[in-house]
Amino acid sequence: MPTRYTVVCNDDQSRAIETLARRYGITTEEVIQQLIESGLDDIENQPM
């Protein structure tokens, strides 16, 4: 079952997300999901 989170972004982050969504023809939700997945992948691949 999916879990829903709320993310609060500042104006610069919001603009960057909207720009990416327009550039790639996807929704802002998809951009945020991809950013989260990418960040989690980066963390998992860092040596401890």
C-alpha positions in Angstrom: 0.0 0.0 0.0 1.5 3.4 -1.0 2.2 6.0 1.6 1.5 9.7 0.9 3.9 12.4 2.0 3.7 16.1 1.8 6.8 18.0 0.6 7.3 21.7 1.2 9.5 23.4 -1.4 10.9 26.9 -1.5 10.2 29.1 -4.6 13.5 28.2 -6.3 12.9 24.4 -5.9 9.3 24.8 -7.1 10.5 26.6 -10.2 13.1 24.0 -10.9 10.6 21.2 -10.5 8.1 22.9 -12.8 10.9 23.6 -15.4 11.9 19.9 -15.4 8.3 18.8 -15.8 7.8 21.1 -18.8 11.1 20.1 -20.3 10.3 16.4 -20.2 6.6 16.6 -20.7 5.8 14.9 -17.4 3.9 16.0 -14.2 5.5 17.7 -11.3 4.5 14.6 -9.2 6.6 12.5 -11.6 9.5 14.8 -11.3 9.4 14.7 -7.5 9.1 10.9 -7.5 12.2 10.6 -9.8 14.2 13.1 -7.7 13.4 11.0 -4.6 14.3 7.8 -6.3 17.5 9.3 -7.6 18.5 10.6 -4.2 17.7 7.3 -2.5 19.8 5.5 -5.1 22.7 7.9 -4.4 22.5 7.4 -0.7 22.4 3.6 -1.0 25.5 3.6 -3.3 27.6 5.8 -0.9 30.2 3.9 1.2 29.5 4.0 4.9 
